[in-house]
Amino acid sequence: MTTLSVPLPAHLEKVVKDLAKRRGSNKAEVVRHAIQLLAEEEAVQAVLKAEQELFEGKGLRGNLKDLSKKLS
């Protein structure tokens, strides 16, 4: 496991400390959980964006072999 040192403004440090206290964990666990949630949120947003593009007709349609030849 890698250790990162990240400077935080005072108000964010307080949030991390408060969350750790309420969750009965430590600051590192709070930050790991926050990063995981951010990664999941970005994945959801990417799917929603792709769905919106398909809805708007911006997606690719047709035979995958033919499409791959056009993109090559």
Buried (B, 14 or more C-beta within 10 A) or exposed (E): EEEEEEEEEEEEEEBBEEBBEEEEEEBEEBBEEEEEEEEEEEEEEEEEEEEEEEEEEEEEEEEEEEEEEEEE
